[in-house]
Amino acid sequence: MSAFGLLFLTRDGCGLCEESRTLVTAEAARRGVGLEVVDVDSDPDLRALYGDRVPVVLAGHAREVIAEGRFNRRGLRRALKSL
């Protein structure tokens, strides 16, 4: 992953996660940043923190939450600009 990257937390069988994944993938590519996709159920700590909140987009080394639940391209771009 690049110095600045996105972590996209998803869950198998989550329809909203699938819809959001296309958007997050496109925005990461547009900005030229790394993207890691992780199933929240694969890690007990992530599941405890974000399990009911997926999809979740975290940014940077601090893993700041910049989007979660239902979000759109405009909101995601605005959140990415503020970093």
C-alpha positions in Angstrom: 0.0 0.0 0.0 1.2 3.5 -0.7 2.1 6.0 2.0 -1.6 7.1 2.0 -4.1 4.4 1.5 -7.7 3.4 2.0 -8.9 0.4 3.9 -12.4 -0.8 2.9 -14.2 -3.0 5.4 -16.8 -5.2 4.0 -18.7 -8.4 4.8 -19.5 -11.4 2.7 -23.2 -11.2 1.5 -23.6 -7.5 2.3 -25.4 -5.9 -0.7 -24.6 -2.4 0.4 -20.9 -3.4 0.7 -20.9 -4.7 -2.9 -22.5 -1.4 -4.2 -20.0 0.7 -2.3 -17.0 -1.4 -3.3 -17.3 -0.2 -6.9 -17.4 3.4 -5.8 -14.4 3.1 -3.4 -12.3 1.2 -5.9 -12.9 3.9 -8.6 -12.1 6.8 -6.2 -8.9 5.1 -4.9 -7.8 4.7 -8.5 -8.8 8.3 -9.4 -6.7 9.6 -6.5 -3.8 7.1 -7.1 -3.9 5.7 -3.6 -3.7 2.1 -2.4 -6.8 0.2 -1.5 -7.0 -2.8 0.8 -10.3 -4.6 1.0 -10.9 -6.6 4.2 -13.8 -8.8 5.3 -14.6 -7.4 8.8 -15.4 -11.0 10.0 -11.9 -12.1 9.3 -10.5 -10.2 12.3 -12.1 -10.3 15.8 -10.9 -6.8 16.6 -12.3 -5.3 13.4 -15.5 -7.2 13.8 -15.8 -5.8 17.4 -15.1 -2.2 16.3 -16.9 -2.1 12.9 -19.1 -5.2 12.6 -22.5 -3.4 12.6 -21.2 -0.4 10.6 -20.1 -2.0 7.3 -19.3 -0.8 4.8 -16.6 1.4 6.3 -13.8 3.3 4.6 -10.7 4.2 6.7 -8.0 6.5 5.5 -4.3 7.0 6.2 -2.0 5.6 8.8 -4.3 6.7 11.6 -7.2 4.8 10.0 -9.6 7.6 10.3 -13.2 6.7 9.4 -14.1 8.8 6.4 -17.3 7.0 5.3 -19.6 4.3 6.5 -23.0 2.8 5.8 -24.7 4.4 2.9 -22.5 7.0 1.1 -22.2 8.4 -2.3 -19.4 9.6 -4.7 -19.8 13.2 -3.7 -19.6 12.6 0.0 -16.6 10.2 -0.4 -14.8 12.8 -2.6 -15.4 15.5 -0.1 -14.1 13.3 2.7 -11.0 12.5 0.7 -10.3 16.1 -0.1 -10.4 17.0 3.6 -7.4 14.7 4.4 
